Amino acid sequence: MHINKKCEMLIDVQPYVWVAMATVVLVVVASFLARLAHGGTEAGGVGKRAHATAIQFIDSAVRSACRAEQDTQPIQQLSDSQFGLAYINCGRLLAGSDATLEDLTSTRISELHIALKAQQRDALTTIAKACPALAPSRSYAGSG
């Protein structure tokens, strides 16, 4: 006798999970609609608010570079240089290109990026000399 049983696996999902998922979907849809309404008509789909935010990111990157240059503690120099690099990358994502960022901020983005990478490298070298156990086993840094 062959009995065909249907195997069902029921997963008990808590109500707060559904509420969280609905909230995320709602925020994503609202963000998408707001972006279309405020910035969708400009060149490249980047609105004035995105440009203003990109300018703020580059200003923060410049401040981070200045702080990293003046830091006497290598851990703080590393932190400041990494924040600066993150700010540059965020600005690049919002503006779409270094040329746009340079027009908006009158800052040479590639030079700022190189300076921050050098500060990061210096901090890592100093940290590795002070504590060899923290030295990277392989170098991932390029030659530039």
Number of C-alpha atoms within 10 A of each C-alpha: 3 4 5 6 6 6 6 6 6 6 6 6 8 8 8 9 10 11 11 11 11 12 12 12 12 12 12 12 12 12 12 12 13 12 17 15 11 15 17 15 12 11 8 10 14 18 19 12 13 18 19 15 15 26 23 15 21 27 18 19 28 22 16 22 26 16 17 27 15 11 15 11 12 20 16 15 26 23 16 24 30 20 19 30 25 17 22 27 17 17 28 19 13 21 23 16 12 17 16 17 22 16 10 15 17 11 17 13 22 13 10 18 20 13 18 28 20 14 21 24 16 15 23 19 17 17 18 15 12 12 10 12 10 12 15 11 8 6 7 7 8 5 4 6
